[in-house]
Amino acid sequence: MQSSPKSVTLAALADHLGATLHGDPAARITQVAGIETATPGALAFVANPKYASLAHTTKATAVLVEPDFPELSAATLRLKNPYLAFARAIELFYQAPTYAPGIHPTAAIAPTAQIGANAHIGAYAVIGDHVTIGDNAIILPHVVLYPHAGIGDNFFAHAHAIVREHCQLGDNVTLQNGAIVGADGFGFARQSDGSWYKILQSGPAILEDNVEVQANACIDRASIGETRVHAGAKIDNLVQVGHGSTVGEDTLLCAQVGLAGSTIIGKNVILAGQVGVAGHCTIGDGAIATAQSGIPSDVAPGKVVSGYPAIDNRQWLRSVALFNRLPELLRDIKSKLK
């Protein structure tokens, strides 16, 4: 990663992160890096046992590890959550772009829009009638806010993000490039001649505080009622949240997850990449679906499910093991029938 010229001692870094240092307190860290590519001066981390062996050969000056991790030739910073600590360390060495308050002359802002203090509004941004935006907004080029959208403080919209009419966003919401909040849900009624009649999508999409929607993800508006993403939820790239769905607090929807309409996702749920959920299903609090699971029915709170149709993860693992042995088992059966 690009690093700043900043250099800190391990002693200072340990103090900043609340870690216990094993190593030279005067050693200096100038960058952060992955455990495999780290060079002298770098800080790396191990949070996944899969990479634990690499900690013994890394060239990093120091490694963030859990308290009971074996001693290494490199210095170690020991604490309960190395991954979180690494995230905080990145902030010390990477300087993200900053955006001074101001409005670009090509931005089109309706006279009825209300914009809070310290806003940065980029080139060709469009802000419609009766839009309200809180303080400290950063709105980058080509962002479009439709009429009557309501947005809280500290809004950060990257280029080409769109918020449709009457949608409501809380404080500290981030929209990555191309994210679309409140596009029409996929609702059509069949007519007597076989054609499809479009159902007006009248209900807004609501994003509560601290929600992040990443690139090219879509949170559809509802035909009636609302689509709601609760506080702290994170929506990855290319995710589809169908109309009338609810996503619970602090839930993660990973890349290419698809929720059909009126799906209810509990809080602290994790749906890994490419998980699909059929419409009108309820996924209980704390449930996890592993990658590419297809969920056709409700999932109880705390369950871990896999496969299609999604079943208990342990049963799925046993089934997969048996599936791989099917040719061998078939040969055994045939030999016994001879």
N, C-alpha and C positions, 0 to 999 in steps of 0.2 A: 504494500500500500504506500501511497505518497505520505511522507512524514514531514513534520515541521522540524525546524532546527532544534527543538527543545530536547534537553538532556536532563535526566533526573537521576539521583542516586537511588540505589535499591532501598536504602534506609527511608528516604522520603517517599518512595513508591509504596513501601510496605505500610508506612503510616497513613498514606492517603487511602489505601484499599482496606486497611484494618486487617492486614495479614501478618503472620509470624514469619520472620525472615531467617532462613538457614543459608548463610553465605556471607560474602564480603559486603558490608554495608556501604562501602565507598564505591563499589562498582557502579558504572553508569549505564543507563538504558536510554537509547536514542530512537527506538522504533518498536512496533509490535509486529508479530509475524506468526504464521502457522508453524507448528512444531516441525514439519518436514523441511520447510524452506528457510527457517530462521538462520541468521548469521550472528557473529559476535556483536553485542550491543543490543540484541533483540530480546523482547519479552514474549514468551509463548505460553501455551496453557495445555493442560490435559484434563478433559472432563469426561471423555468417552474411553472406556477400558480398551476399546479397539486400538487406540493410539498410545497406550501406556508404554509399550516397548520402545517407541520412538523417543521417549523422554531420556532414555539412556544413551542415545547417540546424537541427539540434537546439538547444534552448534550455538543455540541460544545462550545468552548470558544468564538468563533466569527463566524459571518455569513456574506458572501458577498451578498448584496441585491441591488436593484435599489433605487434611491434616495427617492422615496415616499413610500417605504415599511413601514408598521406599526412598532412601537417600539417593541423590544423584550427584554426578560430577559437577553439573551446573548448580547454581544457587536456586533455591526454591522459596516461593512465597506461598505459605500454607494458610488455607481458609476453607470454609465449608462449601462455597460456591465459586469454583475457579472460572466458570464460564461467565457468570455475572461480573466477576472482578475484571475479566478480560474486556468485557464490553465497556466498563468504566475506564479501563486503561487506554482504550482506543481514543477516547475523548481527549486524553492528554496530548496525543501525538498527531492527531488529524485535525486540520483546520477546515471546517466546512465553509462554503461560501456564505458571505453575509450580504444582507440586502438593506440598504438604507431606506428610510421612509421617503415616500415620494410617489408621484403618479406619472407614468410615461405619457407623453402627449398623444400617442396613438390609442390609448385605452378609451373605450367607449363606456361611459358611466351615466346611467339614467339620473336625471335631476332629483328623482324621488328616492334614490338609494341613500341609505344611511351607513356611513363607514366610520368605524371607531378611530381612535388615535393611533399614530405611528404606522399606518398601513404602507406597505410597498405594493404597488400595482404595476405589473409589467406591460410590455408592448402588446397591443392588440387584445388585451383582456376585455371582456364584455360583462358588464354588471347591469342587470335588468332593473326594471321598475320595482320599487318597494322592497328591494333586497336590503336586509340589515346584516351588518358584519361588525363583530366586536373589535376590541383593541388588538393591535400588534399583528394584524393579518399580513401574510406574505402570499401574494397572488402573482404567479409567474406568467410569462407570455401565453396568450391564446386560451387562458382559462375562461370558461363561460359560466356565469351564474344567472340562471333564469329568473324571471320575475317572482317576487314573493318568497324567495329562498331566505331562510333565517340561519345565521351562522354565529357561533360564539367567539370568545377570545382566542387568540393565538392560533388562528387558522393558517395552515400551510398547504397551498395548492400548487403542485408542480404543473409544468406546461401541459396544456390540453386536457386537464381535468375538467369535468362538467358536473354541475349540480342543477338539477331540473326544478321546475316550478313547485313552490310550496314545500319543498323538502326542508328539514330542520337538522342542523348539525350543532352539537354541543361545543364545549371548550376543548382546545388542544386536539383538534381533529386534523389528521394529515391525509391528503389525497396525493398519491403518486401519479406519474404521467399516464394520462389516458383513463384514469378511473372515472366511472360514470355512476352518479348517485341519482336514482329516481327516473331512469328510463322506463318506458312502458313495459309492464309485465306481459308475458306471452299468453294473452287471453283472447280466445275466439270461440264463437258459438256457431255450430253448423246450421245452415239454413236448409229449407226444403229442397232447394235445387242442388244441394251438395256443396255449395260454396261456404265460405267462412265469413261471419260477421264479427267485426272487431269490437271487443268489449272495452269501453272507455275505462282507462286506468286512473281513477279519481283520487286514490289514497297515496299520501306522500311516503317517501322513505325517511326514516328518522335514525340518525346516528348520534348516540350519546357521547359523553365526554371521553377523551383519550382513545378514540377509535382511529385505526390506521387502515386505509384501503390502498392496496398496492397496484402496480401498473396493470391497466387494461382489465381490471375487475369491474363487475357490474352488480349494483344493488338495485334491483328493480322496484318500481313503485307498485302499489296494490290496486286492484280493481275497486275494492272498497276497504275501509279500515286503513291499515298501514303496514309497511314493512319496517321492522325495528332491529337495529344492531345495538346491543346494550354496551355499557361502558367498558372500555378496556379491551374489547374484542379486536383481533387483528385478522385482516383479510388479505391473503396472498395474491400474487399475480394470477390473472385469468380465472379467478373464482366467479361463479355465477350464484347469486342469491335470488331465488325466485320470488315472485310477487306474494305478498302477504306472509312471508316467513319471519321468524324471530330468531335471532342469534344471541345467545346468553353472554353474560358478563365474563370477560377474560377468556373467551373461547378463541381457539386458533383454527382457522380454515386455511389449509395449505394449498399449494398451487393446483389449479384446475379442479378443485372441489366444485361439485354442482349440487345445489339444493333446488329441488322442484318446488312448486308453489305451496304455500301454507305449511312449510316444514317448521317444526319447533326444535331448536337446538338449545340445550341447557347451558348452564355456566361451567366454565373450566373444561369444556369438551375439546378434544383434539381430533380433527379429521385430517388425516395425512393426504398426501398428494393423490389427486384423481379419484377420491372417494365420491360416490354418487349416492344421493338420498332421494328416494321416491317421495312424491307429494303427500302431504298430510301425515307424515311420520313425526314421532317425537323421540328425540335422542336425550336421554337423561343426563343429569349433572355428572361431570367427571368421566363420562364415557370416552373411549378412544377407539377409533377405527383405523386400522393400518392401511397402507397405500393400496389404492385400486380396489378397495372393498366396495361392494354394491349393497346398499341397505334398502330392502324392500318393506321393512316393517319396523315397529318401535324397538328401541334399544334401552334396556334398563340402566339406571344410574350406576356408574362405576364399572360397567362391563367393558371388556376389550374384545373387539370383534374383527374378523378378517374374512376375505374371500367373497365370492358371490354364489348364492345369496349369503350375506354375512352371517357367520356363526361364531360361537365362542372361539377365541384365539387359540387356546390349547387344543381344542377339538380340531380346529383347522390345521394346526401344525401336524397333528397325528394323521389326519386325512391326507395331507400332502406327502408325508413320508410313505404312506401306504400306496398312494397313486404312483409314486416313482418305482414301487416294487411290482406293479401290476404285470409287466411282461414276465418277470421271474415267477410270480405266483401262477400265471396262466400256463407257463411251461410245466410247473409242478403238477397242476391239475391234469393237464393232458397226459403227462407221463403216468399218472396213477390210473387214468381211464383206459390205458392201453392194456 
